[in-house]
Amino acid sequence: MFELIINYWTVISYILFTFDIIMQIVQVYKRKSSLDISIKWLIIRVVAWFLIISKFFLVWDIYLIFWQAIFMTVLAIYIFIVIYYRFSWKKT
């Protein structure tokens, strides 16, 4: 029972964290600039993502892996947009 509660809280946290990153994507896209986003924190997010996804593949819970895949997709879009607007700003 305790593991089930932990799994639900984990899924809820991924939903909220994914929503947060989607809101950041929207802001970066609207401003057409990612200069206020630190590359250091972006790297920390990626490292944390690798640690978390390795845990989920060890546990092998399909629901957690599903939400991790959604989060991974959103994080990849976020990283792409941040880097794209960072370098497109330097060109102008």
LODO-845911 format. One line per field, with one value per residue (C-alpha): residue number from 1; residue in one letter; x, y, z. Coordinates in nm, 2 decimals. Layout:
! residues N
seq [NUM, ...]
type [a, ...]
X [X, ...]
Y [Y, ...]
Z [Z, ...]
! end
This chain:
! residues 92
seq [1, 2, 3, 4, 5, 6, 7, 8, 9, 10, 11, 12, 13, 14, 15, 16, 17, 18, 19, 20, 21, 22, 23, 24, 25, 26, 27, 28, 29, 30, 31, 32, 33, 34, 35, 36, 37, 38, 39, 40, 41, 42, 43, 44, 45, 46, 47, 48, 49, 50, 51, 52, 53, 54, 55, 56, 57, 58, 59, 60, 61, 62, 63, 64, 65, 66, 67, 68, 69, 70, 71, 72, 73, 74, 75, 76, 77, 78, 79, 80, 81, 82, 83, 84, 85, 86, 87, 88, 89, 90, 91, 92]
type [m, f, e, l, i, i, n, y, w, t, v, i, s, y, i, l, f, t, f, d, i, i, m, q, i, v, q, v, y, k, r, k, s, s, l, d, i, s, i, k, w, l, i, i, r, v, v, a, w, f, l, i, i, s, k, f, f, l, v, w, d, i, y, l, i, f, w, q, a, i, f, m, t, v, l, a, i, y, i, f, i, v, i, y, y, r, f, s, w, k, k, t]
X [0.00, 0.28, 0.45, 0.13, 0.09, 0.45, 0.39, 0.09, 0.27, 0.56, 0.32, 0.16, 0.50, 0.59, 0.26, 0.33, 0.69, 0.60, 0.34, 0.61, 0.85, 0.57, 0.50, 0.87, 0.87, 0.57, 0.75, 1.08, 0.88, 0.68, 0.99, 1.20, 1.49, 1.63, 1.90, 1.74, 1.77, 2.09, 2.27, 2.41, 2.05, 1.96, 2.26, 2.15, 1.80, 1.94, 2.16, 1.87, 1.66, 1.92, 1.93, 1.55, 1.50, 1.76, 1.56, 1.24, 1.39, 1.52, 1.18, 1.00, 0.67, 0.49, 0.29, 0.61, 0.79, 0.50, 0.51, 0.88, 0.86, 0.62, 0.85, 1.15, 0.98, 0.89, 1.24, 1.39, 1.17, 1.26, 1.64, 1.60, 1.41, 1.65, 1.96, 1.79, 1.70, 2.03, 2.22, 1.97, 2.00, 2.38, 2.35, 2.15]
Y [0.00, 0.24, 0.18, 0.26, 0.59, 0.67, 0.59, 0.81, 1.10, 1.05, 1.06, 1.37, 1.54, 1.45, 1.60, 1.92, 1.94, 1.88, 2.16, 2.39, 2.32, 2.36, 2.71, 2.79, 2.67, 2.90, 3.20, 3.14, 3.10, 3.42, 3.63, 3.46, 3.47, 3.23, 3.45, 3.45, 3.07, 2.94, 2.67, 2.54, 2.47, 2.32, 2.07, 1.99, 1.91, 1.68, 1.50, 1.46, 1.32, 1.06, 0.95, 0.94, 0.74, 0.49, 0.43, 0.38, 0.13, -0.06, -0.06, -0.13, 0.02, 0.09, 0.39, 0.56, 0.49, 0.63, 0.96, 0.96, 0.93, 1.23, 1.43, 1.33, 1.46, 1.79, 1.83, 1.76, 2.03, 2.27, 2.21, 2.25, 2.58, 2.72, 2.63, 2.75, 3.09, 3.13, 3.09, 3.27, 3.57, 3.58, 3.58, 3.90]
Z [0.00, 0.09, -0.25, -0.43, -0.25, -0.33, -0.69, -0.71, -0.55, -0.79, -1.09, -0.95, -0.90, -1.26, -1.39, -1.19, -1.29, -1.66, -1.64, -1.49, -1.77, -2.03, -1.89, -1.92, -2.28, -2.35, -2.19, -2.38, -2.71, -2.65, -2.56, -2.83, -2.58, -2.32, -2.18, -1.83, -1.81, -1.66, -1.86, -1.52, -1.40, -1.73, -1.69, -1.34, -1.46, -1.73, -1.47, -1.23, -1.52, -1.59, -1.23, -1.20, -1.52, -1.42, -1.10, -1.29, -1.52, -1.22, -1.05, -1.38, -1.30, -1.63, -1.51, -1.38, -1.70, -1.90, -1.71, -1.72, -2.10, -2.12, -1.89, -2.10, -2.42, -2.26, -2.11, -2.46, -2.61, -2.33, -2.38, -2.76, -2.73, -2.47, -2.68, -3.00, -2.87, -2.69, -3.01, -3.24, -3.01, -3.05, -3.43, -3.44]
! end
